[in-house]
Amino acid sequence: MNYQFSDRLKNLEGNAIREIFKMLANPNIISFAGGFPTLQLLPTKEIDAIAHEILSSSQASAILQYGGTEGFYPLLESGLEYAKRTGLEGEIKNTLVISGGQQGIDLMFKAFLNKGDTILVENPTYLACLHILKTYECKAVGVNSDDDGLNLEDLECKIKLHNPKILYVVPNFSNPTGKTLPAEKRKAIAKLTAKYRVIVIEDDPYGEIRFAGERIPSIKSFDEDSNIVYITSFSKTISPGLRTGIAVADEKIIRKMTIGKQAVDVHTSNLSQAIIDKYLRKGLLEPHLKEIIPIYREKKEVMSAGIAKYMPSELKVTNPEGGLFIWGEFENGLNTSETFIEAVKEAETAYVCGTSFFASEDVHNTLRLNYSNATLEQIENGTKKLGDFFKKKISEMK
């Protein structure tokens, strides 16, 4: 049958990283592609105990029943307290439980965007944001990036030129670059977007995974015009499989997001919400962070050392203070899109081609490397294999 798919999906390709996973069935392949937390660090014992406690209690039936779209009230309380760690202020009426951070992005686009609208993103940016945007048949325009994130002059220029409805930004250990916006830029972004009446989506899934430097207040904490929406999730800090996050915004925005959510999944899993709530209230998060952060720090340091030791000098990389990613750019123009399949087959190591993270222009000399989902031995071996491979490809270019 010749299916007549909708205009918004008929030409839309799959998420680049999800497509890569299909190629990684071979257990010999080392993957630097995904953004998964380290499997062995997921708190399975604690969550097992909490789930048993919940389902053995008198509230078990209520947890297994439908719930309110806004969220499980105890998690609205504890989740808001968690979000306040970034310096923002809010009340329950400003808070919505979401099924992972990506749902928060989707609900915001649904609430504000019409077909053909424009949003601004940092170049490069989180590829799922671009993927979601395409389903709403809207346009992303990239804003130039400095070593410490968004270039403010280019941001104002692009705002004046394109009259965007939304600015999307990942301020802490950005996916894909690992960059972090300093406080001065966060204040300036809040002021600038308020001046031009642009909504800001501040996406912060990685902020707690900091292994160097000091915590920086959220952009939302500088919000004086109620135009900033803060989104965080517990995917990287507790469990991605529980698909639970929090959005904090003006009450009117939360109401529109709630209406949009009603038409999608009615509400985030009550059991997931109750587990996250108890995990927070039992004080388990801080000990867990103290366990995982040194391990992520070591993995990042091993990857950075491997890059310095084995990779060609033409590859320039970022040096993140947290998060899960290192970003690389080949100054000689090596096309990482063209070399990807060959790298997986020959070097038995996978990365993510950088072009997937750019709003419009084709940028094929970049790549993203993840260190959280590989062992130290795999990181050492993988960087060596990739380094040998890239050196060979560069020699062929001369």
Secondary structure, 3 states (H helix, E strand, C coil): CCCCCCHHHHCCCCCHHHHHHCCCCCCCCEECCCCCCCHHHCCHHHHHHHHHHHHCCCCHHHHCCCCCCCCCHHHHHHHHHHHHHHCCCCCHHHEEEECCHHHHHHHHHHHHCCCCCEEEEECCCCHHHHHHHHHCCCEEEEECEECCEECHHHHHHHHHHHCCCEEEECCCCCCCCCCCCCHHHHHHHHHHHHHCCCEEEEECCCCCCECCCCCCCCHHHHCCCCCEEEEEECCCCCCHHHCCEEEECCHHHHHHHHHHHHCCCCCCCHHHHHHHHHHHHCCCHHHHHHHHHHHHHHHHHHHHHHHHHHCCCCEEECCCCECCEEEEEECCCCCHHHHHHHHHHHHCEECEEHHHHCCCCCCCCEEEEECCCCCHHHHHHHHHHHHHHHHHHHHHHC
